[in-house]
Structure formats: C-alpha cells, structure tokens
Amino acid sequence: MPICRFAAEPPQGGLPPEDDLKAEFLAACLRIETDSDDPELGDAGEIHWFPDRTWSGRTYVPATARTSTGLELFGYVSFAPGDEPSELYAFADYTPDIADDHPEWRMDISQEVIGTWRGDNGDVAAMTLIWGVPFERRGQLVSALLGQTAVDETLIEGERFTLLAPDDYGGEYLDVVLQDGAGNELVRESLYDDE
C-alpha cells in the first residue's frame, strides 16, 4: 500500500516569541464553546508546549493547559516558517477527561487532523498531528504505526513528543507505540476509543 511516510520535518528552531504563541493559543481558547454537561471552561493555567513539526509549508507547535475548573485545553499554534515566522493561526478545544482521573492510562495523547494526503484509487489519509506525554519513564522513542507500517517516529524531548502522520487510510488506523532505547515495545495506544 503506497502511503506517505516520515513526511513531517523534525523541530528546526526559529519559532515565534513565546509571548506570541501564548497570545494566539489563549485567543483560540476564548473561542471554545463548552457542552452543557461540562463545567464552565474557567481560566487557563500554565501552558505546556510540545516539540514542533513542519508539514506542507506550516510549522505546528502543540500545547496543553489545565483550567481553573479542572478541564484540559489542547490545541496548537501554526505559522509559516521563515526568517520572520508569519501567518500565525491557532486551534484549541477542551476535554473533561484528564490523566489525573485515569490511573490506567499509560500515555496522555491529544490529536487533531490538520490536512489530507491523497493516494491511489481515490483513497485519502487524514494527516494527523499527535502530541503527548508517556507515563512509562523507560520510554525513549515514539512511533506512529498505520497498521504495521511505521509512518512517523521521534525521540521524547523533555518528557513530551509530537508526531505528524497519515491516519484512516486503506482501512488502517494509527497506533502510537512507545519503545525503550533497545527498541522494545513498552506501550501501544490506539487513537480511537475501544468499542
């Protein structure tokens, strides 16, 4: 099955000032509408930034933040890279499901589809930005597997990782796999809830 693999660039530096990233992300958070069953969004706490990835002419810097009402904000700030990063855009959403309430979680993962990749016979992959924190401290490497095919891979940086990979293509779906330094699989998580 022909599919794009390792399409995203690893972190290259040259990010906008952190104050600009923060302002864009918080502005996106203000546009979030909560469900009637959830508490009010509240105020954003400290923003945790994840390693950047660049794809299709834009750099994506994922982020998460806990709110004063116990929800988690997640999203990214993207921009056109260059000598002077430009065209900043931010996306944000929230979830009431936080790692503190799920001791069974072995990784805390967020994801968002940021584009598409068209392959053979009209098949289209959802290019998905994935960022997270593994709770298994022996982990050193994280891979995105589409079925059994590795489509992206990265080292953990400061206990965080970011991947950018094709998903939902040819009947295959992404798993995120945490490995130790010897390549042994420690944790495997689907991006989809168990049925």
URRA-V420031 format. One record per residue. N is the residue number from 0. RES is the residue in three letters. PHI is phi in whole degrees, -180 to 180 (none if undefined). D_CENTER is the distance of its C-alpha to the mean C-alpha in Angstrom with 1 decimal. Layout:
BEGIN
n=[N/N]
res=[RES/RES]
phi=[PHI/PHI]
d_center=[D_CENTER/D_CENTER]
END
This chain:
BEGIN
n=[0/1/2/3/4/5/6/7/8/9/10/11/12/13/14/15/16/17/18/19/20/21/22/23/24/25/26/27/28/29/30/31/32/33/34/35/36/37/38/39/40/41/42/43/44/45/46/47/48/49/50/51/52/53/54/55/56/57/58/59/60/61/62/63/64/65/66/67/68/69/70/71/72/73/74/75/76/77/78/79/80/81/82/83/84/85/86/87/88/89/90/91/92/93/94/95/96/97/98/99/100/101/102/103/104/105/106/107/108/109/110/111/112/113/114/115/116/117/118/119/120/121/122/123/124/125/126/127/128/129/130/131/132/133/134/135/136/137/138/139/140/141/142/143/144/145/146/147/148/149/150/151/152/153/154/155/156/157/158/159/160/161/162/163/164/165/166/167/168/169/170/171/172/173/174/175/176/177/178/179/180/181/182/183/184/185/186/187/188/189/190/191/192/193/194]
res=[MET/PRO/ILE/CYS/ARG/PHE/ALA/ALA/GLU/PRO/PRO/GLN/GLY/GLY/LEU/PRO/PRO/GLU/ASP/ASP/LEU/LYS/ALA/GLU/PHE/LEU/ALA/ALA/CYS/LEU/ARG/ILE/GLU/THR/ASP/SER/ASP/ASP/PRO/GLU/LEU/GLY/ASP/ALA/GLY/GLU/ILE/HIS/TRP/PHE/PRO/ASP/ARG/THR/TRP/SER/GLY/ARG/THR/TYR/VAL/PRO/ALA/THR/ALA/ARG/THR/SER/THR/GLY/LEU/GLU/LEU/PHE/GLY/TYR/VAL/SER/PHE/ALA/PRO/GLY/ASP/GLU/PRO/SER/GLU/LEU/TYR/ALA/PHE/ALA/ASP/TYR/THR/PRO/ASP/ILE/ALA/ASP/ASP/HIS/PRO/GLU/TRP/ARG/MET/ASP/ILE/SER/GLN/GLU/VAL/ILE/GLY/THR/TRP/ARG/GLY/ASP/ASN/GLY/ASP/VAL/ALA/ALA/MET/THR/LEU/ILE/TRP/GLY/VAL/PRO/PHE/GLU/ARG/ARG/GLY/GLN/LEU/VAL/SER/ALA/LEU/LEU/GLY/GLN/THR/ALA/VAL/ASP/GLU/THR/LEU/ILE/GLU/GLY/GLU/ARG/PHE/THR/LEU/LEU/ALA/PRO/ASP/ASP/TYR/GLY/GLY/GLU/TYR/LEU/ASP/VAL/VAL/LEU/GLN/ASP/GLY/ALA/GLY/ASN/GLU/LEU/VAL/ARG/GLU/SER/LEU/TYR/ASP/ASP/GLU]
phi=[none/-70/-152/-71/-127/52/-79/-88/-80/-70/-51/-117/82/70/-78/-63/-55/-60/-62/-70/-61/-62/-62/-66/-65/-65/-64/-65/-64/-66/-88/-73/-109/-88/-71/-65/-81/-94/-67/-59/-62/79/-95/-72/-91/-61/-90/-104/-94/-115/-58/-83/-137/-118/-153/54/81/-135/-104/-117/-119/-71/-154/-138/-157/-87/-103/-68/-103/89/-88/-117/-89/-145/168/-155/-116/-120/-159/-85/-72/163/-58/-123/-53/-141/55/-66/-145/-129/-123/-148/-147/-143/-143/-83/-85/-118/-60/-59/-92/-133/-63/-79/-66/-108/-145/-107/-122/-120/-153/-155/-75/-118/175/-134/-132/-97/-114/-69/56/77/-69/-127/-95/-89/-73/-120/-85/-127/-140/-175/-132/-84/-98/-89/-73/-79/-68/-127/-134/-124/-121/-104/-112/-99/66/-106/-99/-72/-116/-163/-159/-156/-80/-77/-121/57/69/-133/-145/-140/-125/-142/-147/-74/-133/53/-132/60/79/-109/-131/-77/-117/-107/-121/-98/-127/-86/-64/-94/88/-77/-72/-106/-145/-130/-127/-83/-78/-115/-62/-65/-70]
d_center=[24.8/23.8/20.1/18.1/16.9/15.2/15.1/12.7/14.4/13.5/13.8/17.1/17.9/19.6/17.2/18.9/20.5/18.5/20.7/19.8/16.0/16.9/19.4/17.1/14.4/17.3/19.0/16.2/16.4/20.1/19.7/18.2/20.8/20.9/22.4/26.1/25.5/23.1/24.3/24.1/20.9/22.7/22.0/18.7/19.1/17.7/14.4/12.2/10.6/8.3/9.5/9.6/9.6/12.4/13.3/16.2/17.5/14.7/12.5/9.1/8.8/6.0/8.2/9.7/13.5/16.1/18.9/22.6/22.9/20.5/17.5/13.9/12.4/8.8/7.8/8.1/11.3/12.3/15.7/18.2/18.8/22.4/25.0/24.2/20.6/21.2/20.2/17.6/15.7/13.4/11.7/11.7/12.4/13.4/14.1/17.3/15.9/15.4/15.6/19.1/20.4/19.2/20.9/20.4/16.6/16.0/12.2/10.3/7.0/5.0/4.4/6.5/9.2/10.2/13.4/15.7/17.6/21.2/22.9/26.4/28.3/26.2/23.1/19.9/16.4/13.3/11.1/7.6/4.4/2.6/2.9/6.3/10.1/12.7/16.1/18.1/19.3/20.8/17.5/17.2/15.3/12.3/12.7/11.4/14.7/15.8/19.0/20.4/19.2/16.8/14.7/12.4/12.9/12.4/14.2/13.1/13.8/15.2/13.9/10.1/8.1/5.6/6.4/7.5/10.0/12.6/12.9/16.0/18.4/22.0/21.7/19.0/15.6/12.7/13.0/11.0/13.9/14.7/17.9/20.5/22.2/24.6/22.1/22.8/20.3/19.7/17.1/15.9/13.6/13.4/10.7/14.0/16.3/19.5/22.4]
END
